Amino acid sequence: VMPNAATNTMVSNNAIWNLIGTNANVNRYGIRFSASKIDASYRTANDVIANNTVWIPTDNFAETCGNLAALKLSDLEDAQIFNNALMITETSFGTNGHSALINYSGNRPSVDNVLINRNVYYYDENAQNNDVAFFEELDANGVKYPQTGVINEFKNLDQWQYWTGCDEHSYFYNFKDEIAINSNNKLRMKLDAEGQYPINSKLNNTGYIYDELYINNVALDEYLNIHDIDGGLRGIASARYDIGAFEFLGRVYIKDLEAVKITSPM
């Protein structure tokens, strides 16, 4: 089976947005991994998809009939997919139109030692054909099990977590108002009127630190850039990395619950 060595493909620190088709039937994928192969048993190995921000918007057609995916993945082995912020805000689907934040084809991830965790997912909940995941489960010969690959099977994150064991520490969370196209026409974190980053964001300090994960007993910080898309250092003061391509100084609520002493009847 060729190639006969690990592929070691690393995809990180990408901001992907404004994927608009020229017609309603176009398939739109943010990041796509697949293997062109002769042998059905072939898998790419040791690939990493980390700290990417993918936003697939509406294309403004009355009915979108293509397939959409923030991540379109197949034929992986010993791969690691983590710290990604994935969002699809398309709402108008035709009969054959469908979207999934992660579209996965292959064995169950745990069988092929594929880690998928610490990601943040969001789709527009007003649409019927949006899913957290679309999973075509294949046998060892690459043949799809007939009961799999069903739209709305993994509409919710907990369904995907329960069946696959993936994304144990991931969130379904609306971060649409926390990112924006800036004056330089780049997708970045959004600042409020006072120039501050979002407060209590699920994107902030919830990712893996690269030295927690390994390839061939070597920590990932030996392979991946520990700076974000703009050169900012990740994990300041040993904090967990932020989710997505942007590292930012997030804020948290100081008080969630306050006790008040009552000195007289009300």
Disulfide bonds with the S-S distance in Angstrom:
none
